[in-house]
Amino acid sequence: MKHSMPNAEHLSQRLYLQIADKLAEMVRNGEVKVGARFAAERELAADYGVSRSTIREAMIALEVSGLVEIRSGSGIYALDSSRKMTTTIANEDLPGPFEVLEARMLLEAESAKIAAQRISNDELLQLKQLLVSMSDAIEQGDIEEAEKIDHAFHLAIVTATRNGALVPIYEWLWQVRELSEVSKRFHLKLRDKGSTPKLDEHVAVCDALMQRDGEKAKAAIQAHLSKVMSRLTECSLV
């Protein structure tokens, strides 16, 4: 069934939250029975005219609110239709995980290009040391530690631009992972599925910076974050 998009009066709300409201309404009006499984992501995306990533973010919001149950290897099931999304989630004015990645792509690609011309030898050495630490963490299966090193690696590149306005923007984008209940739950699920930073992609960025090749560094960051986005898109919630 083709569904209409939310009314204009709700356009100030994040798109994934608008869709979450619509999905919850499907349960309240009996279109999806309590205990029944929702249609596949691709079907829901086609029905609402949005991306599968938006459906995924919406389902995470509903899970956080206790309106759906995401069962590994089975599907996403409707829970008690009398409940409403929690106020915290319904009013969450933070970008979703895919919006954050898109913003990081814009910020970090240009930052890498600038950093290639301004980064010091000491900072390059720091990046190399972070890669060694990342490799060790991945080898030991310590995904949480690998993610912390990933953060430090990307922050070092933004810092190397010598532009103090860029650092707090990057830091805020990273902090959204913890500030947003939806992003926090999303990344925990990915971690549980074994998703971890990819060493070779970071090595490519570091090599370009060591060559002080701005265009190559920009392309390496774009390739890396594009792959991250693809992995998020392909990694099923169930």
Sine and cosine of phi, psi and omega as CSV:
sin_phi,cos_phi,sin_psi,cos_psi,sin_omega,cos_omega
0.00,0.00,0.76,-0.65,0.02,-1.00
-0.99,0.15,0.79,-0.61,-0.02,-1.00
-0.96,-0.29,0.51,-0.86,0.04,-1.00
-0.99,0.17,0.42,-0.91,0.06,-1.00
-0.96,0.27,0.32,-0.95,-0.01,-1.00
-0.86,0.51,0.41,-0.91,0.00,-1.00
-0.90,0.44,0.39,-0.92,-0.04,-1.00
-0.86,0.51,-0.51,0.86,-0.05,-1.00
-0.91,0.42,-0.30,0.95,-0.02,-1.00
-0.98,-0.21,0.11,0.99,-0.10,-0.99
-0.92,0.40,-0.27,0.96,0.03,-1.00
-0.96,0.27,-0.29,0.96,0.00,-1.00
-0.99,0.11,0.54,-0.84,0.02,-1.00
-0.80,0.59,0.62,-0.79,-0.06,-1.00
-0.84,0.54,-0.70,0.72,-0.06,-1.00
-0.91,0.41,-0.47,0.89,0.05,-1.00
-0.97,0.24,-0.56,0.83,0.10,-1.00
-0.88,0.48,-0.70,0.71,0.00,-1.00
-0.93,0.38,-0.61,0.79,0.05,-1.00
-0.86,0.50,-0.66,0.75,0.05,-1.00
-0.87,0.49,-0.68,0.73,-0.01,-1.00
-0.91,0.41,-0.64,0.77,0.02,-1.00
-0.92,0.39,-0.63,0.78,0.05,-1.00
-0.90,0.43,-0.60,0.80,0.01,-1.00
-0.91,0.42,-0.55,0.84,0.04,-1.00
-0.87,0.50,-0.55,0.84,0.01,-1.00
-0.98,0.20,-0.68,0.74,-0.03,-1.00
-0.90,0.44,-0.56,0.83,-0.02,-1.00
-1.00,-0.03,0.07,1.00,0.09,-1.00
1.00,0.07,0.03,1.00,0.02,-1.00
-0.90,0.43,-0.58,0.81,0.16,-0.99
-0.86,-0.50,0.88,-0.47,-0.05,-1.00
-0.96,0.28,0.51,-0.86,0.09,-1.00
-0.86,0.51,0.77,-0.64,-0.03,-1.00
1.00,-0.06,-0.21,0.98,-0.01,-1.00
-1.00,0.06,0.34,-0.94,-0.01,-1.00
-1.00,-0.02,0.66,-0.75,0.07,-1.00
-0.95,0.32,0.35,-0.94,0.09,-1.00
-0.90,0.44,0.24,-0.97,0.00,-1.00
-0.91,0.42,0.40,-0.92,-0.01,-1.00
-0.79,0.62,-0.73,0.68,-0.08,-1.00
-0.89,0.45,-0.58,0.82,0.02,-1.00
-0.93,0.36,-0.70,0.71,0.01,-1.00
-0.90,0.43,-0.63,0.77,0.02,-1.00
-0.88,0.48,-0.67,0.74,0.02,-1.00
-0.92,0.38,-0.65,0.76,0.00,-1.00
-0.87,0.50,-0.66,0.75,-0.09,-1.00
-0.99,-0.15,-0.08,1.00,0.01,-1.00
0.92,0.38,0.58,0.81,0.03,-1.00
-0.80,-0.61,0.10,-0.99,0.00,-1.00
-0.98,0.21,0.34,-0.94,0.06,-1.00
-0.89,0.45,-0.52,0.85,0.02,-1.00
-0.90,0.43,-0.58,0.82,0.04,-1.00
-0.92,0.40,-0.66,0.75,0.06,-1.00
-0.87,0.49,-0.66,0.75,-0.01,-1.00
-0.88,0.47,-0.71,0.70,0.03,-1.00
-0.89,0.45,-0.63,0.77,0.01,-1.00
-0.89,0.45,-0.68,0.73,-0.01,-1.00
-0.91,0.42,-0.60,0.80,0.06,-1.00
-0.90,0.43,-0.66,0.75,0.03,-1.00
-0.88,0.48,-0.66,0.76,0.01,-1.00
-0.93,0.37,-0.59,0.81,0.03,-1.00
-0.92,0.40,-0.70,0.71,0.03,-1.00
-0.86,0.51,-0.58,0.82,-0.01,-1.00
-0.99,0.15,-0.08,1.00,0.00,-1.00
0.98,0.22,0.38,0.93,-0.03,-1.00
-0.99,-0.14,-0.29,0.96,0.09,-1.00
-0.67,-0.74,0.33,-0.94,0.11,-0.99
-0.86,-0.51,0.83,-0.56,0.03,-1.00
-0.99,-0.13,0.94,-0.35,-0.06,-1.00
-0.98,-0.20,0.87,-0.50,-0.02,-1.00
-0.85,0.53,0.77,-0.63,0.04,-1.00
0.97,0.24,0.06,1.00,-0.06,-1.00
-0.82,-0.57,-0.85,0.52,-0.03,-1.00
0.42,-0.91,-0.22,-0.98,-0.02,-1.00
-0.91,-0.42,0.84,-0.54,-0.14,-0.99
-0.91,-0.42,0.59,-0.81,0.00,-1.00
-0.98,0.22,0.66,-0.75,0.08,-1.00
-0.95,-0.32,-0.25,-0.97,-0.11,-0.99
-0.71,0.70,0.89,-0.45,-0.07,-1.00
-0.97,0.25,-0.19,0.98,-0.04,-1.00
-0.99,0.17,-0.25,0.97,-0.04,-1.00
-0.99,0.14,0.36,-0.93,0.07,-1.00
-0.87,-0.48,0.33,-0.94,0.06,-1.00
-0.86,0.51,0.64,-0.77,0.00,-1.00
-0.87,0.49,0.52,-0.85,-0.01,-1.00
-0.84,0.54,-0.61,0.79,-0.02,-1.00
-0.85,0.52,-0.70,0.71,-0.03,-1.00
-0.97,0.24,-0.71,0.70,-0.05,-1.00
-0.85,0.52,-0.54,0.84,-0.05,-1.00
-0.98,-0.20,0.16,0.99,-0.07,-1.00
-0.91,0.42,0.91,-0.42,-0.05,-1.00
-0.97,-0.25,0.80,0.59,0.01,-1.00
-0.79,-0.61,0.54,-0.84,0.01,-1.00
-0.91,0.40,0.48,-0.88,0.06,-1.00
-0.97,0.23,0.15,-0.99,-0.05,-1.00
-0.82,0.57,-0.61,0.80,-0.04,-1.00
-0.97,0.24,-0.55,0.83,0.09,-1.00
-0.89,0.45,-0.66,0.75,0.00,-1.00
-0.88,0.47,-0.69,0.72,0.01,-1.00
-0.90,0.44,-0.63,0.78,0.03,-1.00
-0.90,0.44,-0.67,0.74,0.02,-1.00
-0.91,0.41,-0.65,0.76,0.04,-1.00
-0.89,0.46,-0.63,0.78,0.02,-1.00
-0.85,0.53,-0.74,0.68,-0.01,-1.00
-0.90,0.45,-0.72,0.70,-0.06,-1.00
-0.94,0.35,-0.75,0.66,-0.16,-0.99
-0.98,0.20,-0.48,0.88,0.03,-1.00
-0.89,0.46,-0.74,0.67,0.02,-1.00
-0.94,0.34,-0.57,0.82,0.03,-1.00
-0.89,0.46,-0.67,0.75,0.00,-1.00
-0.90,0.44,-0.63,0.77,0.02,-1.00
-0.88,0.47,-0.69,0.72,0.02,-1.00
-0.94,0.34,-0.69,0.73,-0.05,-1.00
-0.87,0.49,-0.53,0.85,-0.02,-1.00
-0.85,0.53,-0.49,0.87,-0.02,-1.00
-1.00,-0.03,-0.31,0.95,-0.15,-0.99
-0.90,-0.44,-0.23,0.97,-0.11,-0.99
-0.92,0.39,0.63,-0.77,-0.01,-1.00
-1.00,0.04,0.26,-0.97,0.05,-1.00
-0.89,0.45,-0.60,0.80,0.03,-1.00
-0.89,0.45,-0.63,0.77,0.01,-1.00
-0.94,0.35,-0.58,0.82,0.07,-1.00
-0.90,0.43,-0.65,0.76,0.05,-1.00
-0.89,0.45,-0.64,0.77,0.04,-1.00
-0.87,0.49,-0.68,0.73,0.02,-1.00
-0.88,0.47,-0.68,0.74,0.01,-1.00
-0.88,0.47,-0.65,0.76,0.01,-1.00
-0.92,0.39,-0.61,0.79,0.05,-1.00
-0.90,0.44,-0.58,0.81,0.03,-1.00
-0.91,0.42,-0.61,0.79,0.05,-1.00
-0.90,0.43,-0.70,0.72,0.01,-1.00
-0.90,0.43,-0.64,0.77,0.02,-1.00
-0.89,0.45,-0.69,0.73,0.01,-1.00
-0.86,0.51,-0.69,0.72,0.00,-1.00
-0.89,0.45,-0.70,0.71,-0.03,-1.00
-0.89,0.45,-0.67,0.74,0.00,-1.00
-0.91,0.42,-0.68,0.74,-0.02,-1.00
-0.89,0.45,-0.56,0.83,0.00,-1.00
-0.99,0.10,-0.06,1.00,0.00,-1.00
0.97,0.26,0.32,0.95,-0.01,-1.00
-1.00,-0.04,0.99,0.12,-0.09,-1.00
-0.91,0.42,-0.63,0.78,-0.01,-1.00
-0.87,0.49,-0.68,0.73,0.03,-1.00
-0.92,0.39,-0.65,0.76,0.03,-1.00
-0.87,0.49,-0.60,0.80,0.02,-1.00
-0.93,0.37,-0.60,0.80,0.05,-1.00
-0.90,0.44,-0.65,0.76,0.02,-1.00
-0.93,0.37,-0.62,0.78,0.07,-1.00
-0.83,0.55,-0.73,0.68,0.04,-1.00
-0.85,0.53,-0.74,0.67,-0.04,-1.00
-0.89,0.45,-0.61,0.79,0.00,-1.00
-0.89,0.46,-0.77,0.63,-0.03,-1.00
-0.92,0.38,-0.61,0.79,0.03,-1.00
-0.89,0.45,-0.63,0.77,-0.01,-1.00
-0.88,0.48,-0.59,0.81,0.00,-1.00
-0.94,0.34,-0.70,0.71,0.02,-1.00
-0.90,0.44,-0.64,0.77,0.02,-1.00
-0.88,0.47,-0.58,0.81,-0.04,-1.00
-0.93,0.36,-0.15,0.99,0.08,-1.00
-0.95,0.33,-0.32,0.95,-0.08,-1.00
0.91,0.41,0.36,0.93,0.05,-1.00
-0.95,-0.33,0.97,-0.25,-0.08,-1.00
-0.92,0.40,-0.29,0.96,0.01,-1.00
-0.98,0.22,-0.41,0.91,-0.07,-1.00
-0.98,0.20,-0.54,0.84,-0.08,-1.00
-0.87,0.49,-0.78,0.63,0.00,-1.00
-0.90,0.45,-0.48,0.88,0.05,-1.00
-0.92,0.40,-0.73,0.68,0.03,-1.00
-0.88,0.48,-0.70,0.71,-0.03,-1.00
-0.88,0.47,-0.63,0.78,0.02,-1.00
-0.91,0.42,-0.67,0.74,0.01,-1.00
-0.87,0.49,-0.63,0.78,0.03,-1.00
-0.94,0.35,-0.64,0.77,-0.05,-1.00
-0.92,0.38,-0.40,0.92,0.03,-1.00
-0.83,0.55,-0.49,0.87,0.04,-1.00
-0.83,0.56,-0.52,0.85,0.00,-1.00
-0.98,-0.20,-0.48,0.88,-0.02,-1.00
-0.96,0.29,-0.57,0.82,-0.03,-1.00
-1.00,-0.06,0.82,-0.57,0.03,-1.00
-0.89,0.46,-0.58,0.82,0.01,-1.00
-0.92,0.38,-0.74,0.67,0.02,-1.00
-0.90,0.44,-0.66,0.75,0.00,-1.00
-0.86,0.50,-0.74,0.67,-0.01,-1.00
-0.91,0.42,-0.64,0.77,-0.01,-1.00
-0.86,0.51,-0.75,0.66,-0.06,-1.00
-0.95,0.30,-0.51,0.86,0.09,-1.00
-0.90,0.44,-0.64,0.76,0.03,-1.00
-0.90,0.44,-0.67,0.74,0.01,-1.00
-0.90,0.44,-0.66,0.75,0.02,-1.00
-0.89,0.46,-0.66,0.75,0.01,-1.00
-0.89,0.45,-0.48,0.88,0.00,-1.00
-1.00,0.05,0.08,1.00,0.07,-1.00
1.00,0.03,0.17,0.99,0.03,-1.00
-0.92,0.39,0.75,-0.66,-0.05,-1.00
-0.60,-0.80,0.40,-0.92,0.06,-1.00
-0.82,0.57,0.60,-0.80,-0.03,-1.00
-0.99,-0.11,0.89,-0.46,-0.10,-0.99
-0.88,0.48,-0.71,0.70,-0.09,-1.00
-0.88,0.48,-0.56,0.83,0.01,-1.00
-0.93,0.37,-0.60,0.80,0.03,-1.00
-0.96,0.29,-0.57,0.82,0.05,-1.00
-0.88,0.47,-0.65,0.76,0.00,-1.00
-0.88,0.47,-0.64,0.77,0.03,-1.00
-0.91,0.41,-0.73,0.69,-0.02,-1.00
-0.88,0.48,-0.68,0.74,0.00,-1.00
-0.87,0.49,-0.67,0.75,0.01,-1.00
-0.90,0.43,-0.64,0.77,0.02,-1.00
-0.92,0.38,-0.61,0.79,0.02,-1.00
-0.91,0.42,-0.50,0.87,0.07,-1.00
-0.99,0.14,-0.10,0.99,-0.04,-1.00
0.81,0.58,0.65,0.76,0.01,-1.00
-0.97,-0.24,0.98,-0.18,-0.10,-1.00
-0.88,0.48,-0.71,0.71,-0.02,-1.00
-0.91,0.41,-0.62,0.78,0.01,-1.00
-0.93,0.38,-0.64,0.77,0.02,-1.00
-0.91,0.41,-0.67,0.74,0.04,-1.00
-0.87,0.49,-0.72,0.69,-0.01,-1.00
-0.90,0.44,-0.59,0.81,-0.02,-1.00
-0.92,0.38,-0.65,0.76,0.04,-1.00
-0.92,0.40,-0.68,0.73,0.00,-1.00
-0.88,0.47,-0.67,0.74,0.01,-1.00
-0.90,0.43,-0.68,0.73,-0.01,-1.00
-0.88,0.47,-0.79,0.61,-0.06,-1.00
-0.95,0.33,-0.47,0.88,0.10,-0.99
-0.90,0.43,-0.65,0.76,0.02,-1.00
-0.93,0.37,-0.60,0.80,0.06,-1.00
-0.87,0.49,-0.71,0.71,0.00,-1.00
-0.89,0.45,-0.64,0.77,0.03,-1.00
-0.90,0.44,-0.65,0.76,0.00,-1.00
-0.91,0.41,-0.62,0.78,0.04,-1.00
-0.91,0.42,-0.62,0.78,-0.03,-1.00
-0.94,0.35,-0.62,0.79,-0.08,-1.00
-0.99,0.10,-0.37,0.93,-0.05,-1.00
-0.98,0.22,0.95,-0.32,-0.05,-1.00
-0.93,0.37,0.59,-0.81,0.08,-1.00
-0.92,0.38,-0.46,0.89,-0.07,-1.00
-0.96,-0.28,0.00,0.00,0.00,0.00
